[in-house]
Amino acid sequence: MNNIKKLLIVSEYFPPLNSMASKRYGIMGRYLEEFQYRPYVITAKQKKGCFLSAKLDLAVPFDEKRIYRVGEASSNYPIYNLAVMLMLDCIEKRNWESRVMDRSYGWYEKVRREVDLRWYKDVDVVLGTYPSMGNLFIARYIAKKLRKPLVIEIRDLISDYREAENGRKRTLLADLFLERIITRNASGIVTVTKGFERILSKRYPRTRMTTVYNGWDDKGECSYSNRLKTGKRYLYYAGSLYEHRLESLMVLLKAVSRLESNEAIEVRIRSVGPENLDLKLKRKIMELELGHIVKVLKAEEEDVIREEQEEAFINLVFSSIHKEDKALMSTVPGKVFELLHQKPPVLAVVSPESEVGEILYYTNKGVAAIDEKEILDFIRYTYSQYTGNERISFFSRKYQAKRLCKFLNQITKVGERIR
């Protein structure tokens, strides 16, 4: 333990909030010390509903004394930088949308006023995770003040992201310019998919880069049981809806509408919203006259969801069906990794050229398809071929934590030589 190093993580969302953003280090943080990195965290106080419908039931991974909580998550704090304030006012009045300049800058200013940097003078490396941009502003500020290496983690593409309102187009060049400023002092960049790494490697060829997946975690057996039981085999999805996921779901529903009545298959969707897309989905189900086999269910506790996933006939993943959408082709929903470790096969209704498809092929856990015949063939016949292989272990949270620490070792060794 004499060689243990200290890692400061900046993440606005952290346990007990139970969201994918919190799980990143809320779960991986359990393993970092095993690989010689003791984590410290700057975060916010979590409140119910601050991130979609996420609950406050995720276990904190280490001693609360190592967690500094400033303000409340998803709160709009005053911004005192006049230039930033004027820029944000301009963006909002014109209904534009920026991926870089947002209200999280107020949280950055609050942390900057309140944090005592003497508490972190002996950290070895600072890691800021995007989103939100406020995390990167804080991490960059602390690393610069303490003269420590800065690692930036990209969980969503910044300037390359395209799924937004038309007003987003007005800020693309500005976002790219500001992204370059934020990343230029980074000693390393961590991405969460190989696709993200390929995109960013071309832009920042001189910056060390690696991919650390979100991964799955073995949490033991579920004990809670309160499922909708009909005796039928069911296809299962639990999670949030976005426009691109809803479009993908429509492809599945059209395929399912061609099933014979004697095939006795249900589709169960546990959606956490948003409400307008839930309503849109329900209307479409009525139009297709599929109400007898497609059930839209209320959100449930995580152990209920995990048990329902385990007992499903097939688990479902939805993402973009458009191969030209490079950002979403390179995005892997966190649910994918969790489903790799479940028994049922996985049907991903996404473009076969997506990284989701690559991972399913690599692990022999399922298929990515958007063709109705391929979807029906999988449901009827070929699903039994996809039982998984030993490569699934590569995507465990523990193994990914080990890979992250190996990368951090490269960064800190460079910093030691410079000092």
C-alpha positions in Angstrom: 0.0 0.0 0.0 3.1 2.3 0.2 2.9 3.0 -3.6 -0.8 4.0 -3.6 -1.6 7.1 -5.5 -4.4 9.6 -5.0 -7.0 10.3 -7.7 -9.3 13.3 -7.5 -12.5 12.8 -9.5 -14.9 15.7 -10.4 -18.4 14.5 -11.1 -21.5 16.5 -10.4 -23.6 13.2 -10.2 -22.5 10.6 -7.7 -24.1 8.1 -5.3 -26.6 7.9 -3.7 -28.1 9.1 -7.0 -28.8 6.0 -9.0 -28.2 7.1 -12.6 -25.8 5.9 -15.3 -23.7 9.0 -14.7 -23.4 8.2 -11.0 -22.7 4.5 -11.6 -19.6 5.3 -13.6 -17.5 5.9 -10.5 -20.1 4.9 -8.0 -19.4 1.3 -9.0 -15.9 1.5 -10.5 -14.8 3.4 -7.4 -15.1 0.2 -5.4 -12.2 -1.3 -7.2 -9.7 1.6 -7.8 -7.9 1.2 -4.5 -7.3 -2.5 -5.3 -5.3 -1.2 -8.3 -3.3 1.3 -6.2 -5.5 4.5 -6.6 -7.3 5.9 -3.7 -10.2 8.0 -5.0 -11.4 11.3 -3.7 -14.5 13.1 -5.2 -15.8 16.6 -5.7 -19.5 16.3 -6.4 -22.8 17.9 -5.4 -25.5 17.0 -2.9 -27.9 14.7 -4.7 -31.6 15.3 -4.7 -34.5 13.1 -5.8 -35.5 13.8 -9.4 -32.4 15.8 -10.3 -31.6 13.4 -13.1 -34.7 12.1 -14.9 -36.4 9.7 -12.5 -33.3 8.5 -10.8 -33.7 7.5 -7.1 -31.3 8.0 -4.2 -30.6 4.3 -3.5 -27.1 3.6 -5.0 -24.5 2.7 -2.3 -21.7 5.2 -1.8 -18.5 3.2 -2.7 -16.1 4.5 -0.1 -15.8 6.6 3.0 -17.9 9.8 2.8 -14.9 11.7 4.3 -13.3 11.4 0.9 -16.3 13.0 -0.8 -16.7 16.8 -0.9 -20.2 17.8 -1.8 -20.8 21.4 -2.9 -24.3 22.7 -3.6 -27.1 20.6 -5.1 -26.9 18.7 -8.4 -28.8 20.2 -11.4 -29.1 23.6 -9.8 -28.6 26.9 -11.6 -26.2 28.8 -9.5 -25.4 32.5 -10.1 -22.7 33.2 -12.7 -20.5 36.1 -12.0 -18.3 36.1 -15.1 -19.8 38.8 -17.2 -18.6 37.5 -20.5 -20.0 34.0 -19.8 -23.3 35.5 -18.6 -23.7 37.6 -21.7 -22.9 34.6 -23.9 -25.4 32.4 -22.1 -28.1 35.1 -22.4 -27.5 35.4 -26.1 -27.7 31.6 -26.6 -30.9 31.3 -24.6 -32.7 34.3 -26.1 -32.2 32.8 -29.6 -33.2 29.3 -28.5 -29.7 28.0 -29.4 -28.1 25.1 -27.6 -24.5 24.8 -26.7 -22.8 21.7 -25.5 -20.0 23.7 -23.9 -21.5 26.9 -22.5 -24.3 25.9 -20.2 -25.6 26.7 -16.6 -23.2 24.2 -15.1 -20.6 27.1 -15.2 -22.4 28.4 -12.1 -21.6 25.3 -10.2 -18.0 25.6 -11.3 -17.8 29.1 -9.9 -19.4 27.9 -6.6 -16.9 25.1 -6.2 -14.1 27.5 -7.1 -15.2 29.9 -4.3 -15.7 27.2 -1.7 -13.1 24.5 -2.2 -9.9 24.6 -0.2 -7.2 23.4 -2.5 -4.9 22.6 0.4 -7.1 19.5 0.9 -5.9 18.2 -2.4 -2.3 19.3 -2.5 -1.0 15.8 -2.5 -3.3 14.2 -5.1 -1.4 12.7 -8.1 -3.9 13.2 -10.9 -7.2 15.1 -11.4 -10.0 13.5 -13.5 -13.0 15.5 -14.8 -15.8 13.7 -16.5 -18.1 15.2 -19.3 -21.0 15.8 -19.0 -21.5 18.3 -17.5 -19.0 20.9 -18.7 -18.8 22.3 -15.2 -16.9 19.1 -14.2 -14.2 19.9 -16.8 -14.0 23.5 -15.8 -13.4 22.5 -12.2 -11.0 19.7 -12.9 -9.0 22.0 -15.3 -8.8 24.8 -12.7 -7.7 22.5 -9.8 -5.1 20.6 -12.0 -3.6 24.0 -13.1 -3.5 25.4 -9.6 -1.9 22.3 -8.1 0.3 21.7 -11.1 -1.0 18.1 -11.4 -1.8 16.1 -14.5 -5.3 16.5 -15.9 -7.3 13.7 -17.4 -10.5 14.4 -19.2 -13.2 11.8 -19.6 -15.6 12.0 -22.4 -18.9 10.0 -21.8 -20.8 11.9 -24.5 -19.3 13.6 -27.5 -19.1 17.3 -27.1 -18.9 19.3 -30.3 -19.6 16.2 -32.5 -23.0 15.6 -30.9 -25.8 16.1 -33.5 -29.1 15.1 -31.8 -30.5 18.4 -30.8 -32.8 21.2 -32.0 -31.9 23.3 -35.1 -30.5 26.0 -32.8 -27.7 23.7 -32.0 -26.2 24.2 -35.5 -25.5 27.9 -34.6 -23.0 26.9 -31.9 -21.2 24.0 -33.5 -18.0 25.9 -34.4 -18.0 27.7 -31.1 -18.4 24.4 -29.2 -15.5 22.9 -31.2 -13.3 26.0 -30.5 -14.1 25.9 -26.7 -13.7 22.1 -26.6 -10.1 22.5 -27.9 -9.3 25.2 -25.3 -10.6 22.9 -22.5 -8.7 19.8 -23.7 -5.4 21.4 -24.8 -3.8 21.1 -21.3 -5.0 17.6 -20.8 -2.4 14.9 -20.2 -4.8 12.2 -21.3 -8.3 11.6 -22.5 -10.5 8.7 -21.5 -13.5 7.7 -23.7 -16.2 5.2 -23.0 -16.3 3.7 -26.5 -13.8 2.8 -29.2 -15.8 4.9 -31.6 -15.4 8.0 -29.5 -11.7 7.2 -29.2 -11.3 7.0 -33.0 -13.1 10.4 -33.5 -11.0 12.2 -30.8 -7.7 10.6 -31.8 -7.9 12.3 -35.2 -8.6 15.6 -33.5 -6.0 15.3 -30.7 -3.3 13.0 -32.2 -0.7 14.0 -29.6 -2.8 13.4 -26.5 -2.7 10.0 -24.8 -6.0 8.3 -25.1 -7.7 5.1 -24.0 -11.2 3.6 -23.8 -12.6 2.5 -20.5 -16.1 1.0 -20.9 -18.9 1.4 -18.3 -19.1 -2.4 -17.9 -21.2 -4.8 -15.9 -21.0 -5.5 -12.2 -22.0 -8.7 -10.4 -24.3 -7.6 -7.6 -25.5 -11.0 -6.5 -29.0 -12.5 -6.7 -32.2 -10.4 -6.6 -34.7 -11.1 -3.8 -37.5 -8.8 -4.7 -40.3 -10.2 -6.9 -43.3 -8.3 -8.0 -43.4 -8.7 -11.7 -46.3 -8.7 -14.2 -46.7 -12.5 -14.8 -48.8 -13.7 -17.7 -47.1 -17.1 -18.5 -45.9 -15.7 -21.8 -42.4 -15.3 -23.1 -41.5 -11.7 -23.2 -39.1 -9.3 -24.9 -37.9 -6.7 -22.4 -36.6 -3.2 -22.3 -36.2 -0.9 -19.2 -34.8 2.6 -19.4 -35.4 6.1 -20.8 -36.7 7.0 -24.2 -35.2 9.5 -26.6 -36.4 10.3 -30.1 -33.8 8.0 -31.7 -34.7 5.1 -29.4 -38.4 5.6 -30.1 -37.7 5.5 -33.8 -35.9 2.2 -33.2 -38.7 0.9 -31.1 -41.1 1.5 -33.9 -39.1 -0.8 -36.1 -39.4 -3.6 -33.5 -43.2 -3.0 -33.2 -43.7 -3.3 -36.9 -41.8 -6.5 -36.9 -43.7 -7.8 -33.9 -47.0 -7.0 -35.6 -46.3 -9.7 -38.1 -46.1 -12.5 -35.5 -48.8 -15.1 -35.5 -51.3 -15.0 -32.6 -50.2 -18.5 -31.5 -46.6 -17.4 -31.0 -47.5 -16.1 -27.5 -44.8 -13.4 -27.2 -45.2 -10.1 -25.2 -43.1 -7.0 -25.4 -42.7 -5.3 -22.0 -41.4 -1.7 -21.9 -40.5 -0.2 -18.5 -39.9 3.4 -19.4 -38.7 6.2 -17.1 -39.8 8.8 -19.6 -39.9 11.5 -20.6 -43.7 11.6 -20.4 -44.3 13.1 -23.9 -42.4 10.2 -25.5 -44.3 7.7 -23.3 -47.5 9.1 -24.6 -46.2 9.0 -28.2 -45.3 5.4 -27.8 -48.7 4.5 -26.4 -50.5 6.2 -29.3 -48.4 4.2 -31.8 -49.2 1.0 -30.0 -52.9 1.8 -30.3 -52.5 2.6 -34.0 -50.8 -0.7 -34.7 -53.5 -2.5 -32.6 -50.8 -4.1 -30.5 -52.2 -3.3 -27.0 -52.8 -7.0 -26.4 -49.0 -7.9 -26.6 -47.1 -4.7 -25.9 -47.2 -3.4 -22.3 -45.8 0.0 -21.3 -45.2 -0.4 -17.5 -44.3 2.1 -14.8 -40.7 2.5 -13.6 -39.6 0.0 -10.9 -36.9 -0.6 -8.4 -33.5 -1.7 -9.9 -33.6 -5.2 -8.4 -37.1 -5.8 -10.0 -35.7 -4.7 -13.3 -32.7 -7.0 -13.0 -34.9 -10.0 -12.2 -37.2 -9.2 -15.1 -34.2 -8.9 -17.4 -32.9 -12.3 -16.1 -36.2 -14.0 -16.8 -36.9 -12.4 -20.2 -37.0 -14.4 -23.3 -34.9 -11.7 -25.1 -33.6 -8.4 -23.8 -33.8 -5.4 -26.0 -31.6 -2.4 -26.8 -32.6 0.6 -28.8 -30.4 3.2 -30.4 -30.1 4.9 -33.8 -31.0 3.0 -37.0 -29.1 5.5 -39.1 -25.5 4.5 -39.9 -24.6 8.0 -41.0 -25.1 9.3 -37.4 -21.5 8.8 -36.4 -22.0 10.1 -32.8 -24.8 7.6 -32.0 -23.1 4.8 -34.0 -20.2 5.2 -31.6 -22.4 5.4 -28.5 -23.0 2.3 -26.3 -25.9 2.6 -23.8 -24.8 1.5 -20.4 -27.6 -1.1 -20.3 -25.7 -3.1 -23.0 -22.9 -4.1 -20.7 -25.3 -5.1 -17.9 -27.2 -7.3 -20.4 -24.0 -9.1 -21.4 -24.0 -10.6 -17.9 -27.6 -11.7 -18.0 -28.7 -15.1 -19.3 -31.0 -14.1 -22.1 -29.7 -13.2 -25.6 -29.8 -9.5 -26.7 -31.6 -8.0 -29.7 -30.3 -4.6 -30.4 -32.6 -2.7 -32.9 -29.8 -0.5 -34.2 -27.7 -0.2 -37.3 -25.5 -3.3 -37.6 -22.6 -0.9 -38.2 -22.9 0.5 -34.7 -20.5 -0.2 -31.9 -23.3 -2.0 -30.1 -23.4 -4.5 -32.9 -19.6 -4.9 -32.7 -19.7 -5.7 -28.9 -22.6 -8.2 -29.3 -20.7 -10.0 -32.1 -17.5 -10.0 -30.1 -19.2 -11.6 -27.1 -21.6 -13.8 -29.1 -24.4 -12.4 -27.0 -26.9 -11.2 -29.6 -27.4 -9.3 -32.8 -27.9 -5.8 -34.1 -30.6 -5.6 -36.8 -33.0 -3.2 -38.3 -34.4 -5.4 -41.0 -37.8 -6.8 -40.1 -37.0 -10.3 -41.4 -33.8 -10.5 -39.4 -35.6 -9.3 -36.3 -38.3 -12.0 -36.7 -35.8 -14.7 -37.5 -33.9 -13.9 -34.3 -37.1 -13.9 -32.2 -38.3 -17.2 -33.8 -35.2 -19.2 -34.5 -31.7 -17.9 -34.1 -31.8 -16.5 -30.6 -30.7 -19.8 -29.1 -27.3 -19.5 -30.8 -26.3 -16.4 -28.7 -25.2 -17.7 -25.4 -22.1 -15.6 -24.9 -18.5 -16.4 -24.5 -15.4 -15.8 -22.3 -14.9 -12.3 -23.8 -17.8 -11.0 -21.7 -15.4 -10.9 -18.7 -13.4 -8.2 -20.5 -16.4 -5.8 -19.9 -16.6 -6.2 -16.1 -16.4 -3.0 -14.1 -13.5 -4.5 -12.1 -11.4 -5.2 -15.2 -12.2 -1.8 -16.7 -11.1 -0.2 -13.4 -7.8 -2.0 -13.8 -7.4 -0.7 -17.3 -8.2 2.9 -16.1 -5.5 2.6 -13.4 -2.9 1.3 -15.9 -3.6 4.4 -18.1 -3.4 6.7 -15.1 0.0 5.1 -14.3 1.2 6.2 -17.7 0.0 9.8 -17.0 1.5 10.1 -13.5 4.9 8.6 -14.6 5.2 11.3 -17.3 4.3 13.9 -14.6 7.0 12.6 -12.3 9.6 12.9 -15.0 8.6 16.5 -15.7 8.8 17.5 -12.0 
